[in-house]
Amino acid sequence: MRRWAEAHPELKLPVTFDNWYTQPAFCRFLDQELQLPYVGTLAEDDEVILKSDRLTLKTFAEQRKQEHLQAIKTGGKPVFHKISIPYKGEKETYYSYCRTLRIHNFGKQRLVINFSQPDLSDSPNFYNSNRMIWQSAGITRIRRHRWPVEVYHQEGKQEGLDQYQVRDFRAISRHIGLVAVAYSLLRAAPHDEAFLHKLQRQLEIDLEGSPPFWRRATQAQSLWALAGFISAGLTQGQSLRQLMAPLLAAVCS
């Protein structure tokens, strides 16, 4: 992070990260040393410091939720406001609370609490930022772009991202690079109409889903091709040993 900031001093792009990285020391490093804006993700057991009390974010959000529902009933001013953000060509709607407050160990932060349902019946998300003038829509939009990274990590692990057994940094980099290539090919596969038609015709299944699904589908296609090869050989009078010998030799080599 430091090397990137030093290489691009003219860029002050916001950094966004999940709860794992939302630690006081890391946030201070970004704010004070690199002077970069950030959007982090707080946990429900993080604490907000009020004038007369200190509450967990879970309790604080529940109190604001009850105030909001009561205001809706009595025609008062709502606590949570409807916001919309663009994401991948569409609009997403949230019901958001945004204020500058003191968060325990983090200091003064811009706090955003988001619900997805109009009645606030779902579980809230908690975001924090070091930019006190930013509004909830902007903070939410920046944090939303973190989600594809989470999806990549989850699906990448299913493709072997976490299965390396090497210690050399170059070997680890190569392993990650190969997994990234395989993942990218699987992501591109649903858009290859010729491949899609061929695979669908052979397997007779609906080809929708994530890259791990496509991995299983292509493995099934390979198994199908192997079965066809064996069937054709047996029909021509060859034994199973004769058919499999070249394949086993190639695998063993």
C-alpha positions as CSV (number, residue, x, y, z in Angstrom):
1,M,0.0,0.0,0.0
2,R,2.8,2.4,0.9
3,R,4.7,1.6,-2.3
4,W,1.6,2.2,-4.4
5,A,0.9,5.5,-2.7
6,E,4.5,6.6,-3.3
7,A,4.4,5.6,-6.9
8,H,1.1,7.5,-7.5
9,P,1.3,10.6,-5.3
10,E,-1.2,12.5,-7.5
11,L,-3.9,9.9,-6.9
12,K,-6.0,10.0,-3.7
13,L,-8.3,7.1,-4.6
14,P,-10.5,5.8,-1.7
15,V,-9.5,2.5,-0.2
16,T,-12.3,0.1,0.9
17,F,-12.1,-3.1,2.8
18,D,-14.0,-5.6,4.9
19,N,-14.2,-6.1,8.6
20,W,-11.0,-8.2,8.7
21,Y,-9.0,-5.1,7.7
22,T,-11.0,-2.5,9.6
23,Q,-8.6,-2.2,12.5
24,P,-7.8,1.0,14.3
25,A,-4.0,0.9,13.4
26,F,-4.7,0.2,9.7
27,C,-7.2,3.0,9.5
28,R,-4.8,5.5,11.2
29,F,-2.1,4.4,8.8
30,L,-4.2,5.2,5.8
31,D,-5.5,8.5,7.3
32,Q,-2.4,9.9,8.9
33,E,0.6,8.4,7.0
34,L,-0.8,7.9,3.5
35,Q,-3.5,10.6,3.8
36,L,-5.9,8.5,1.8
37,P,-9.7,8.4,2.2
38,Y,-11.1,5.0,3.2
39,V,-14.4,3.2,3.8
40,G,-14.2,0.3,6.3
41,T,-16.7,-2.2,7.6
42,L,-17.5,-2.2,11.3
43,A,-18.8,-5.1,13.3
44,E,-22.0,-5.0,15.4
45,D,-20.0,-5.4,18.6
46,D,-17.9,-2.3,17.9
47,E,-18.9,0.6,20.2
48,V,-20.1,4.1,19.6
49,I,-19.2,6.7,22.3
50,L,-22.0,9.0,23.2
51,K,-22.0,11.9,25.6
52,S,-23.5,9.9,28.4
53,D,-23.1,6.3,27.3
54,R,-21.2,3.8,25.2
55,L,-23.2,1.4,23.1
56,T,-22.5,-1.4,20.7
57,L,-23.4,-0.6,17.2
58,K,-26.0,-3.4,17.3
59,T,-27.8,-1.7,20.2
60,F,-27.3,1.8,18.7
61,A,-28.8,0.7,15.4
62,E,-31.8,-0.9,17.2
63,Q,-32.5,2.3,19.1
64,R,-32.3,4.3,15.9
65,K,-34.6,1.8,14.2
66,Q,-37.3,2.1,16.9
67,E,-37.1,5.9,16.7
68,H,-37.5,5.6,13.0
69,L,-40.5,3.3,13.2
70,Q,-42.1,5.5,15.8
71,A,-41.6,8.6,13.6
72,I,-43.2,6.9,10.6
73,K,-46.2,6.1,12.8
74,T,-46.6,9.6,14.1
75,G,-45.7,11.4,10.9
76,G,-42.4,12.7,12.3
77,K,-39.0,13.0,10.7
78,P,-37.6,9.6,9.7
79,V,-34.2,8.6,11.1
80,F,-33.3,6.4,8.1
81,H,-33.4,8.0,4.6
82,K,-33.9,6.2,1.3
83,I,-30.8,6.3,-0.9
84,S,-30.1,4.8,-4.4
85,I,-26.7,4.0,-5.8
86,P,-25.7,2.8,-9.3
87,Y,-24.1,-0.6,-9.5
88,K,-23.4,-2.5,-12.7
89,G,-25.9,-0.6,-14.8
90,E,-28.7,-0.9,-12.2
91,K,-29.8,1.0,-9.1
92,E,-29.8,-0.4,-5.6
93,T,-31.8,1.0,-2.8
94,Y,-30.9,1.2,0.9
95,Y,-32.4,2.9,4.0
96,S,-29.5,4.7,5.5
97,Y,-28.5,6.6,8.7
98,C,-25.3,8.8,8.5
99,R,-23.7,10.8,11.2
100,T,-20.2,11.8,12.5
101,L,-19.7,10.0,15.8
102,R,-16.8,8.7,18.0
103,I,-16.2,5.0,17.5
104,H,-14.2,3.3,20.3
105,N,-10.5,3.0,19.4
106,F,-11.1,4.6,16.0
107,G,-11.8,8.1,17.1
108,K,-14.1,10.5,15.1
109,Q,-15.6,8.7,12.2
110,R,-18.3,9.1,9.6
111,L,-20.7,6.3,10.5
112,V,-23.2,4.8,8.0
113,I,-25.9,2.2,9.0
114,N,-27.7,0.6,6.1
115,F,-30.8,-1.6,5.9
116,S,-32.0,-3.1,2.7
117,Q,-35.7,-3.5,3.6
118,P,-38.1,-0.5,3.9
119,D,-39.3,-1.8,7.3
120,L,-35.7,-2.3,8.5
121,S,-36.5,-5.9,9.2
122,D,-33.1,-7.2,7.8
123,S,-29.7,-7.1,9.5
124,P,-27.9,-3.7,9.1
125,N,-24.5,-3.1,7.7
126,F,-22.1,-0.7,9.4
127,Y,-19.5,1.4,7.5
128,N,-17.0,3.9,8.7
129,S,-15.0,6.6,6.8
130,N,-12.4,9.2,7.7
131,R,-14.1,11.8,5.4
132,M,-16.6,13.6,7.7
133,I,-18.3,15.5,4.9
134,W,-19.1,12.4,2.8
135,Q,-22.8,11.4,2.7
136,S,-24.2,7.9,3.0
137,A,-24.8,7.4,-0.8
138,G,-21.2,8.0,-1.6
139,I,-19.8,5.9,1.2
140,T,-22.2,3.0,0.3
141,R,-21.3,3.3,-3.4
142,I,-17.6,3.0,-2.6
143,R,-18.1,0.1,-0.2
144,R,-20.4,-1.7,-2.7
145,H,-17.5,-2.1,-5.2
146,R,-15.7,-4.3,-2.7
147,W,-18.2,-7.1,-3.2
148,P,-16.7,-8.5,-6.4
149,V,-13.4,-9.0,-4.5
150,E,-15.3,-11.1,-1.9
151,V,-16.9,-13.1,-4.7
152,Y,-13.5,-13.7,-6.4
153,H,-11.9,-14.9,-3.1
154,Q,-14.8,-17.2,-2.4
155,E,-15.0,-18.7,-5.9
156,G,-11.2,-18.6,-6.3
157,K,-10.7,-20.8,-3.3
158,Q,-13.0,-23.4,-4.9
159,E,-10.7,-23.3,-7.9
160,G,-7.7,-24.0,-5.8
161,L,-6.5,-20.5,-4.7
162,D,-5.9,-21.7,-1.2
163,Q,-4.5,-25.2,-2.1
164,Y,-0.9,-24.3,-2.8
165,Q,1.8,-26.2,-1.0
166,V,4.8,-24.1,-1.9
167,R,6.8,-21.6,0.2
168,D,8.8,-19.7,-2.4
169,F,7.1,-16.3,-3.2
170,R,7.6,-16.7,-7.0
171,A,6.0,-20.1,-6.9
172,I,3.0,-18.7,-4.9
173,S,2.7,-15.9,-7.4
174,R,2.6,-18.4,-10.3
175,H,0.0,-20.5,-8.5
176,I,-2.2,-17.5,-7.9
177,G,-1.7,-16.4,-11.6
178,L,-2.7,-19.8,-12.9
179,V,-5.8,-19.9,-10.7
180,A,-6.7,-16.4,-11.9
181,V,-6.4,-17.5,-15.5
182,A,-8.5,-20.5,-14.9
183,Y,-11.1,-18.4,-13.1
184,S,-11.1,-15.8,-15.9
185,L,-11.7,-18.6,-18.6
186,L,-14.6,-19.9,-16.6
187,R,-16.0,-16.5,-16.3
188,A,-15.7,-16.0,-20.0
189,A,-17.2,-19.5,-20.8
190,P,-20.9,-18.4,-20.4
191,H,-20.4,-15.8,-23.2
192,D,-18.9,-18.3,-25.7
193,E,-22.0,-19.2,-27.7
194,A,-20.4,-22.1,-29.6
195,F,-18.9,-23.7,-26.5
196,L,-22.2,-23.1,-24.6
197,H,-24.3,-24.8,-27.3
198,K,-21.9,-27.8,-27.6
199,L,-21.7,-28.3,-23.9
200,Q,-25.5,-27.9,-23.4
201,R,-26.1,-30.4,-26.2
202,Q,-23.8,-33.0,-24.8
203,L,-24.8,-32.6,-21.1
204,E,-28.4,-31.6,-21.6
205,I,-28.4,-29.2,-18.6
206,D,-29.1,-25.5,-18.1
207,L,-25.7,-23.8,-18.1
208,E,-26.1,-21.1,-15.5
209,G,-24.2,-20.4,-12.4
210,S,-20.8,-19.5,-11.0
211,P,-17.3,-20.4,-12.1
212,P,-17.2,-23.4,-9.8
213,F,-20.3,-24.7,-11.6
214,W,-18.6,-24.2,-14.9
215,R,-15.6,-26.1,-13.6
216,R,-17.8,-29.0,-12.8
217,A,-19.6,-28.8,-16.1
218,T,-16.3,-28.8,-18.1
219,Q,-15.1,-31.8,-16.0
220,A,-18.4,-33.5,-16.8
221,Q,-17.8,-32.8,-20.5
222,S,-14.3,-34.4,-20.2
223,L,-15.8,-37.4,-18.5
224,W,-18.4,-37.6,-21.2
225,A,-15.7,-37.5,-23.9
226,L,-13.7,-40.2,-22.1
227,A,-16.8,-42.4,-21.9
228,G,-17.4,-41.9,-25.6
229,F,-13.8,-42.8,-26.4
230,I,-14.0,-46.0,-24.4
231,S,-17.3,-47.0,-25.9
232,A,-16.1,-46.5,-29.5
233,G,-12.9,-48.5,-28.7
234,L,-14.9,-51.4,-27.2
235,T,-17.2,-51.4,-30.2
236,Q,-14.1,-51.8,-32.4
237,G,-13.0,-54.9,-30.4
238,Q,-10.3,-53.3,-28.3
239,S,-9.9,-54.2,-24.7
240,L,-10.2,-51.7,-21.9
241,R,-6.5,-52.3,-21.0
242,Q,-5.5,-51.4,-24.6
243,L,-7.7,-48.3,-24.5
244,M,-6.4,-47.0,-21.2
245,A,-2.7,-47.7,-21.6
246,P,-1.9,-44.6,-23.6
247,L,-3.9,-42.4,-21.3
248,L,-2.3,-43.9,-18.2
249,A,1.2,-43.5,-19.7
250,A,0.5,-39.8,-20.4
251,V,-0.8,-39.2,-16.9
252,C,2.1,-41.1,-15.2
253,S,4.7,-39.2,-17.3
